[in-house]
Amino acid sequence: MGVITPPNEDVGIEFIPGRVFGAIKVKEQDQLISFDVENQIQNIDLDKEDMGKLKRMREEETQNRKKDMERLERVRQEEIEILERKRNEDMKKLFGKIDEQTNNVEKLEKEIKINHNNSKQELAEYKRTIEEKVEKILQEVEDNRKENEEQIDQVHGRKTTVEEGLVQEVNTRREENENLNKKIDRENKLTREKFKEHENNIHEKVIDINNKLKQTERNLSHREESIRPIIVIGNENKLIFTGNIERQHTVPFIEFIRSKYENLSFKQMKEVIRSQLQEEALLWFTNKEKELTNFDKLSNKFLSYFWGPSQQM
C-alpha cells in the first residue's frame, strides 16, 4: 500500500489508504473554524468602526441640538423683550387714560360743588327776600291796626249823631282788615308753598347731581377693573356731540356712528360713542349706559331725548 498526496501541496497531510476521507474532513473543519474566527475578528473591527462613526454622529447631533436650543433661547428672549416693551407701552397708555378720566371726575366734582354753593346762596337770598316781604306785610297790618284803634278811639269821643257813621266806617275798615288779613294769609301760604317747591327742586337737583357723580365714579371704577379695550380714533374720524343741535344735529351724528363703526361690537361701539360725547350728551350717556343693551335701543333713546317733539318745534 502506497502514500496518496493530494493535488494541493499546502495541505501537508499524508493520506493513508482506508483513512483518506476522514483526514480530509478533519482538515476542512479546521480551515472552516479558522475562516470563521477571521471573519468574526473582521466583523468586530467593522463593528468598532461603525460604533466610532455612530458615536461621532451622536456627538455632532448633540452639538447641533445644543446650537439649535441656544438659538431658540435667544429668539425667545428677544420675543419676551418685545412683548415686555409693548406691554409697558400699553400700560402707560392705559394709566394715561385713567389719569385723564380721574382729572375729568375731579373737574366735575368742582363744578358740582360750585353749583351746589350757588344754589345755597340763591336759596338763602330768596329766603331773605320772602322774610322781608312778610315782615313788611306784618308791619302794614300792625300799622293799620293801630290806625283803626286810633280811629275807634276818636269815634267814641264824637257825638252820637256821628257814631253810626263812624261805626259803619269802622266795620268797613274791619272788613277791609279781615280781607287784608285773608289776603296776607293767602300770600303767606302761597309764598311758603313756592318756597317749599323751590327748596325741593334745589334738593332734587343736588341729589340728581350727586347720583350722577356716583354713577360716573362707579363707571370709572368698573372701567379700571375690567380694563376695557381702548379704541383709538383719529381726529379726522370724529364728530363731537354736546347736546346742542345748533352746533351738531342729532340725526347726522347717530347715522355717522352707525355707518362708520357698524363692524365693531356693541361694547366697542359704546366706547367710541363715549369718546365723541361731551357736556350734557356725555352726562346723559353715563346715566343711561346700563339700559343700553344694543345699538338700536341706544339710537331710539338718543333720538327721543335729543331730537324729540320739543326740539322739533
C-alpha contacts under 8 A as a table, 3 or more apart, distances in Angstrom:
res1	aa1	res2	aa2	distance
1	M	17	P	7.22
2	G	16	I	7.71
2	G	17	P	7.72
3	V	14	E	6.65
3	V	15	F	6.17
3	V	16	I	5.78
3	V	17	P	7.36
4	I	14	E	6.44
4	I	15	F	5.29
4	I	16	I	6.65
4	I	17	P	7.61
5	T	9	E	7.65
5	T	13	I	7.41
5	T	14	E	5.86
5	T	15	F	6.47
6	P	9	E	6.67
6	P	11	V	7.90
6	P	14	E	7.98
6	P	15	F	7.99
8	N	11	V	5.96
9	E	12	G	5.80
15	F	19	R	6.59
15	F	20	V	4.91
15	F	23	A	7.03
16	I	19	R	5.43
16	I	20	V	5.73
17	P	20	V	5.89
18	G	21	F	7.90
19	R	22	G	5.54
19	R	23	A	6.28
20	V	23	A	5.46
20	V	24	I	6.40
21	F	24	I	5.23
21	F	25	K	6.26
22	G	25	K	5.24
22	G	26	V	6.43
23	A	26	V	5.26
23	A	27	K	6.32
24	I	27	K	5.19
24	I	28	E	6.22
25	K	28	E	5.16
25	K	29	Q	6.29
26	V	29	Q	5.19
26	V	30	D	6.38
27	K	30	D	5.16
27	K	31	Q	6.32
28	E	31	Q	5.07
28	E	32	L	6.15
29	Q	32	L	5.04
29	Q	33	I	6.14
30	D	33	I	5.17
30	D	34	S	6.17
31	Q	34	S	5.08
31	Q	35	F	6.12
32	L	35	F	4.99
32	L	36	D	6.10
33	I	36	D	5.11
33	I	37	V	6.24
34	S	37	V	5.20
34	S	38	E	6.33
35	F	38	E	5.14
35	F	39	N	6.12
36	D	39	N	4.98
36	D	40	Q	6.05
37	V	40	Q	5.05
37	V	41	I	6.14
38	E	41	I	5.05
38	E	42	Q	6.15
39	N	42	Q	5.04
39	N	43	N	6.03
40	Q	43	N	4.90
40	Q	44	I	6.03
41	I	44	I	5.02
41	I	45	D	6.22
42	Q	45	D	5.03
42	Q	46	L	6.16
43	N	46	L	4.94
43	N	47	D	5.97
44	I	47	D	4.95
44	I	48	K	6.12
45	D	48	K	5.08
45	D	49	E	6.24
46	L	49	E	5.00
46	L	50	D	6.05
47	D	50	D	4.96
47	D	51	M	5.94
48	K	51	M	4.98
48	K	52	G	6.16
49	E	52	G	5.06
49	E	53	K	6.26
50	D	53	K	5.02
50	D	54	L	6.01
51	M	54	L	4.96
51	M	55	K	5.97
52	G	55	K	5.02
52	G	56	R	6.15
53	K	56	R	5.10
53	K	57	M	6.09
54	L	57	M	4.99
54	L	58	R	6.09
55	K	58	R	5.06
55	K	59	E	6.16
56	R	59	E	5.04
56	R	60	E	6.12
57	M	60	E	5.04
57	M	61	E	6.01
58	R	61	E	4.94
58	R	62	T	5.97
59	E	62	T	4.98
59	E	63	Q	6.16
60	E	63	Q	5.07
60	E	64	N	6.10
61	E	64	N	4.98
61	E	65	R	6.04
62	T	65	R	5.09
62	T	66	K	6.06
63	Q	66	K	5.00
63	Q	67	K	6.17
64	N	67	K	5.08
64	N	68	D	6.11
65	R	68	D	4.94
65	R	69	M	6.02
66	K	69	M	5.07
66	K	70	E	6.17
67	K	70	E	5.07
67	K	71	R	6.11
68	D	71	R	5.03
68	D	72	L	6.06
69	M	72	L	5.03
69	M	73	E	5.99
70	E	73	E	4.99
70	E	74	R	6.22
71	R	74	R	5.14
71	R	75	V	6.27
72	L	75	V	5.04
72	L	76	R	6.02
73	E	76	R	5.02
73	E	77	Q	6.10
74	R	77	Q	5.12
74	R	78	E	6.20
75	V	78	E	5.08
75	V	79	E	6.19
76	R	79	E	5.07
76	R	80	I	6.09
77	Q	80	I	5.02
77	Q	81	E	6.15
78	E	81	E	5.10
78	E	82	I	6.23
79	E	82	I	5.05
79	E	83	L	6.13
80	I	83	L	5.06
80	I	84	E	6.00
81	E	84	E	4.99
81	E	85	R	6.16
82	I	85	R	5.18
82	I	86	K	6.16
83	L	86	K	5.04
83	L	87	R	5.95
84	E	87	R	5.03
84	E	88	N	6.07
85	R	88	N	5.11
85	R	89	E	6.17
86	K	89	E	5.06
86	K	90	D	6.14
87	R	90	D	5.02
87	R	91	M	6.06
88	N	91	M	5.03
88	N	92	K	6.14
89	E	92	K	5.10
89	E	93	K	6.29
90	D	93	K	5.10
90	D	94	L	6.09
91	M	94	L	4.91
91	M	95	F	6.00
92	K	95	F	5.17
92	K	96	G	6.02
93	K	96	G	5.00
93	K	97	K	6.22
94	L	97	K	5.08
94	L	98	I	6.21
95	F	98	I	4.92
95	F	99	D	6.04
96	G	99	D	5.08
96	G	100	E	6.18
97	K	100	E	5.04
97	K	101	Q	6.23
98	I	101	Q	5.09
98	I	102	T	6.08
98	I	224	E	7.23
99	D	102	T	4.96
99	D	103	N	6.14
100	E	103	N	5.12
100	E	104	N	6.26
101	Q	104	N	4.97
101	Q	105	V	6.23
101	Q	220	L	7.36
102	T	105	V	5.08
102	T	106	E	6.22
103	N	106	E	5.02
103	N	107	K	6.16
104	N	107	K	5.06
104	N	108	L	6.15
105	V	108	L	4.96
105	V	109	E	6.11
105	V	213	L	7.88
105	V	216	T	7.57
105	V	217	E	7.43
106	E	109	E	5.00
106	E	110	K	6.26
107	K	110	K	5.11
107	K	111	E	6.26
108	L	111	E	5.07
108	L	112	I	6.12
108	L	213	L	7.68
109	E	112	I	5.05
109	E	113	K	6.14
109	E	213	L	7.31
110	K	113	K	5.09
110	K	114	I	6.17
111	E	114	I	5.06
111	E	115	N	6.11
112	I	115	N	5.06
112	I	116	H	5.91
112	I	209	I	6.91
113	K	116	H	4.95
113	K	117	N	6.09
114	I	117	N	5.16
114	I	118	N	6.11
115	N	118	N	5.00
115	N	119	S	6.05
116	H	119	S	5.07
116	H	120	K	6.25
116	H	206	V	6.66
117	N	120	K	5.04
117	N	121	Q	6.21
118	N	121	Q	5.06
118	N	122	E	6.12
119	S	122	E	5.07
119	S	123	L	6.05
119	S	202	I	6.82
120	K	123	L	5.06
120	K	124	A	6.13
121	Q	124	A	5.13
121	Q	125	E	6.06
122	E	125	E	5.08
122	E	126	Y	6.02
123	L	126	Y	5.08
123	L	127	K	6.05
123	L	199	E	7.13
124	A	127	K	5.02
124	A	128	R	6.19
125	E	128	R	5.10
125	E	129	T	6.24
126	Y	129	T	5.05
126	Y	130	I	6.27
127	K	130	I	5.16
127	K	131	E	6.15
127	K	195	F	7.53
128	R	131	E	5.07
128	R	132	E	6.11
129	T	132	E	5.13
129	T	133	K	6.27
130	I	133	K	5.07
130	I	134	V	6.13
130	I	191	T	7.30
131	E	134	V	5.09
131	E	135	E	5.98
132	E	135	E	5.06
132	E	136	K	6.06
133	K	136	K	5.05
133	K	137	I	6.19
134	V	137	I	5.08
134	V	138	L	6.10
134	V	188	N	7.18
135	E	138	L	5.09
135	E	139	Q	6.09
136	K	139	Q	5.04
136	K	140	E	6.25
137	I	140	E	5.03
137	I	141	V	6.24
137	I	184	I	7.20
138	L	141	V	5.00
138	L	142	E	6.14
139	Q	142	E	5.02
139	Q	143	D	6.07
140	E	143	D	5.00
140	E	144	N	6.08
141	V	144	N	5.06
141	V	145	R	6.06
141	V	177	N	7.73
141	V	180	L	7.99
141	V	181	N	7.59
142	E	145	R	4.97
142	E	146	K	6.17
143	D	146	K	5.15
143	D	147	E	6.02
144	N	147	E	4.92
144	N	148	N	5.94
144	N	177	N	7.63
145	R	148	N	5.02
145	R	149	E	6.10
145	R	177	N	7.98
146	K	149	E	5.02
146	K	150	E	6.15
147	E	150	E	5.10
147	E	151	Q	6.13
148	N	151	Q	4.95
148	N	152	I	6.01
148	N	170	V	7.30
148	N	173	R	7.33
149	E	152	I	4.97
149	E	153	D	6.12
150	E	153	D	5.05
150	E	154	Q	6.18
151	Q	154	Q	4.99
151	Q	155	V	6.10
151	Q	170	V	7.77
152	I	155	V	4.94
152	I	156	H	6.35
152	I	166	L	7.85
152	I	170	V	6.85
153	D	156	H	5.30
153	D	157	G	6.57
154	Q	157	G	5.16
154	Q	158	R	6.57
155	V	158	R	5.28
155	V	162	V	7.85
155	V	163	E	6.28
155	V	166	L	5.78
155	V	167	V	7.56
156	H	159	K	7.92
156	H	163	E	7.23
158	R	162	V	6.55
158	R	163	E	6.77
159	K	162	V	5.61
159	K	163	E	6.45
160	T	163	E	4.96
160	T	164	E	7.45
161	T	164	E	6.89
162	V	165	G	5.49
162	V	166	L	6.22
163	E	166	L	4.92
163	E	167	V	5.85
164	E	167	V	5.00
164	E	168	Q	6.02
165	G	168	Q	5.03
165	G	169	E	6.06
166	L	169	E	4.87
166	L	170	V	5.95
167	V	170	V	4.90
167	V	171	N	6.00
168	Q	171	N	5.02
168	Q	172	T	6.07
169	E	172	T	4.91
169	E	173	R	6.04
170	V	173	R	4.93
170	V	174	R	5.88
171	N	174	R	4.82
171	N	175	E	6.03
172	T	175	E	5.08
172	T	176	E	6.08
173	R	176	E	4.83
173	R	177	N	5.97
174	R	177	N	4.84
174	R	178	E	5.99
175	E	178	E	4.91
175	E	179	N	5.95
176	E	179	N	4.97
176	E	180	L	5.87
177	N	180	L	4.76
177	N	181	N	5.88
178	E	181	N	4.90
178	E	182	K	6.04
179	N	182	K	4.99
179	N	183	K	6.00
180	L	183	K	4.88
180	L	184	I	5.96
181	N	184	I	4.87
181	N	185	D	6.00
182	K	185	D	4.94
182	K	186	R	6.09
183	K	186	R	5.03
183	K	187	E	6.01
184	I	187	E	4.92
184	I	188	N	5.92
185	D	188	N	4.97
185	D	189	K	5.99
186	R	189	K	5.02
186	R	190	L	5.95
187	E	190	L	5.06
187	E	191	T	5.83
188	N	191	T	4.97
188	N	192	R	5.98
189	K	192	R	5.08
189	K	193	E	6.10
190	L	193	E	5.03
190	L	194	K	6.08
191	T	194	K	5.10
191	T	195	F	5.91
192	R	195	F	4.94
192	R	196	K	5.93
193	E	196	K	5.01
193	E	197	E	6.00
194	K	197	E	4.98
194	K	198	H	5.93
195	F	198	H	5.11
195	F	199	E	6.01
196	K	199	E	5.00
196	K	200	N	6.05
197	E	200	N	5.03
197	E	201	N	6.09
198	H	201	N	5.07
198	H	202	I	6.20
199	E	202	I	5.16
199	E	203	H	6.07
200	N	203	H	4.92
200	N	204	E	6.00
201	N	204	E	5.06
201	N	205	K	6.11
202	I	205	K	5.03
202	I	206	V	6.16
203	H	206	V	5.09
203	H	207	I	6.16
204	E	207	I	5.00
204	E	208	D	5.94
205	K	208	D	4.98
205	K	209	I	6.03
206	V	209	I	5.12
206	V	210	N	6.13
207	I	210	N	5.06
207	I	211	N	6.04
208	D	211	N	5.04
208	D	212	K	6.14
209	I	212	K	5.09
209	I	213	L	6.16
210	N	213	L	4.99
210	N	214	K	6.15
211	N	214	K	5.05
211	N	215	Q	6.01
212	K	215	Q	4.95
212	K	216	T	6.02
212	K	283	L	7.51
212	K	286	T	7.89
212	K	287	N	6.50
213	L	216	T	5.03
213	L	217	E	6.17
214	K	217	E	4.99
214	K	218	R	6.09
215	Q	218	R	5.03
215	Q	219	N	6.09
215	Q	286	T	7.34
215	Q	287	N	6.83
216	T	219	N	5.10
216	T	220	L	6.07
216	T	286	T	6.56
216	T	287	N	7.89
217	E	220	L	5.03
217	E	221	S	6.04
218	R	221	S	5.01
218	R	222	H	6.04
219	N	222	H	5.01
219	N	223	R	6.16
219	N	286	T	7.80
220	L	223	R	5.11
220	L	224	E	6.26
221	S	224	E	5.13
221	S	225	E	6.29
222	H	225	E	5.22
222	H	226	S	6.13
223	R	226	S	5.40
223	R	227	I	5.45
223	R	228	R	5.88
224	E	227	I	5.22
224	E	228	R	7.68
229	P	268	Q	7.41
230	I	271	E	7.55
231	I	268	Q	7.08
231	I	271	E	6.97
231	I	272	V	6.54
233	I	237	N	6.51
233	I	238	K	7.18
233	I	272	V	7.80
234	G	237	N	5.55
234	G	238	K	6.86
235	N	238	K	5.21
238	K	276	Q	6.58
239	L	253	F	6.90
239	L	276	Q	6.19
240	I	248	Q	7.58
240	I	276	Q	4.81
240	I	277	L	5.80
240	I	278	Q	7.13
241	F	244	N	7.35
241	F	248	Q	6.06
241	F	250	T	7.81
241	F	253	F	7.35
241	F	276	Q	6.35
241	F	277	L	5.05
241	F	278	Q	6.24
241	F	281	A	6.78
242	T	248	Q	7.80
242	T	277	L	5.84
242	T	278	Q	4.67
242	T	279	E	5.33
242	T	280	E	5.91
242	T	281	A	5.07
242	T	282	L	7.24
243	G	248	Q	7.89
243	G	250	T	7.85
243	G	278	Q	7.86
243	G	279	E	7.37
243	G	280	E	5.70
243	G	281	A	4.94
243	G	306	F	6.58
244	N	247	R	5.70
244	N	248	Q	6.50
244	N	249	H	7.60
245	I	248	Q	4.94
245	I	249	H	4.39
245	I	250	T	6.18
245	I	306	F	7.78
246	E	249	H	6.44
248	Q	253	F	7.26
249	H	252	P	6.05
249	H	253	F	6.45
250	T	253	F	5.27
250	T	254	I	6.33
250	T	303	L	6.75
250	T	306	F	6.51
250	T	307	W	6.42
251	V	254	I	5.38
251	V	255	E	6.19
251	V	303	L	7.13
251	V	307	W	7.76
252	P	255	E	5.12
252	P	256	F	5.94
253	F	256	F	5.10
253	F	257	I	6.41
254	I	257	I	5.13
254	I	258	R	6.23
254	I	299	S	6.83
255	E	258	R	4.96
255	E	259	S	6.15
256	F	259	S	5.40
256	F	260	K	5.78
257	I	260	K	5.27
257	I	261	Y	5.82
257	I	262	E	7.60
257	I	273	I	7.48
258	R	261	Y	5.85
258	R	262	E	5.43
259	S	262	E	5.58
261	Y	264	L	5.56
261	Y	269	M	6.69
262	E	265	S	7.91
264	L	268	Q	6.00
264	L	269	M	5.93
265	S	268	Q	5.24
265	S	269	M	6.06
266	F	269	M	4.80
266	F	270	K	6.11
266	F	294	N	6.29
266	F	295	F	6.59
267	K	270	K	5.31
267	K	271	E	6.72
268	Q	271	E	5.20
268	Q	272	V	6.42
269	M	272	V	4.96
269	M	273	I	6.18
270	K	273	I	5.04
270	K	274	R	6.03
271	E	274	R	5.04
271	E	275	S	6.31
272	V	275	S	5.26
272	V	276	Q	6.62
273	I	276	Q	5.17
273	I	277	L	6.40
274	R	277	L	5.38
274	R	282	L	6.81
274	R	285	F	7.45
277	L	281	A	5.70
277	L	282	L	4.96
278	Q	281	A	5.64
278	Q	282	L	4.77
278	Q	283	L	7.76
279	E	282	L	5.46
279	E	283	L	6.46
280	E	283	L	5.13
280	E	284	W	6.18
281	A	284	W	5.14
281	A	285	F	6.19
282	L	285	F	5.08
282	L	286	T	6.08
283	L	286	T	5.18
283	L	287	N	6.19
284	W	287	N	5.22
284	W	288	K	6.14
285	F	288	K	5.16
285	F	289	E	5.58
286	T	289	E	5.33
287	N	290	K	7.77
288	K	291	E	5.53
288	K	292	L	6.71
289	E	292	L	5.36
290	K	293	T	7.30
292	L	295	F	7.45
292	L	297	K	6.06
292	L	298	L	5.36
293	T	297	K	6.87
293	T	298	L	7.52
294	N	297	K	5.59
294	N	298	L	6.34
295	F	298	L	4.92
295	F	299	S	5.94
296	D	299	S	5.04
296	D	300	N	6.15
297	K	300	N	5.21
297	K	301	K	6.19
298	L	301	K	5.39
298	L	302	F	5.88
299	S	302	F	5.08
299	S	303	L	6.07
300	N	303	L	5.35
300	N	304	S	5.98
301	K	304	S	5.01
301	K	305	Y	6.13
302	F	305	Y	5.38
302	F	306	F	6.08
302	F	307	W	7.80
303	L	306	F	5.30
303	L	307	W	4.93
303	L	308	G	6.63
304	S	307	W	5.57
304	S	308	G	4.75
305	Y	308	G	5.64
306	F	311	Q	7.09
307	W	310	S	7.73
307	W	311	Q	5.49
307	W	312	Q	6.54
308	G	311	Q	5.50
308	G	312	Q	6.35
309	P	312	Q	5.07
309	P	313	M	6.28
310	S	313	M	5.48
